[in-house]
Amino acid sequence: MAKDKTRQICIVTVTGKDKVGIIARISSVMAKANVNIVDVSQRIMEDYFVMTMACDITDATADMDKLHRQLSRLGKELHLTITFQHENIFKMMHRV
């Protein structure tokens, strides 16, 4: 990444029943679009999967709309709720 580029961070949140391959499938979507995952927080609460992922889309080969559509399709396929939003929107929605 060039030093003069401002990083564009997006936040992916994932919730739903835990199953094998969730992180792998989401990471695959990101890797194919040249999105760098910069932070991941994940836990299992009973059988419930909860993950927050910070992604740098500065050098992505897909725009936010395309990534959002891909993640929405994946969420439906895996029966998960997946949200994808710019970091600034995420911060505004989660302020105390």
Buried (B, 14 or more C-beta within 10 A) or exposed (E): EEEEEEEBBBBBBBBBEEEEEBBEBBBEBBEEBEBBBEEBEEEEEEEEBBBBBBBBBBBBEBEBEEBBEBBBEBBEEBEBEBBBBBBEEBEEEEEE
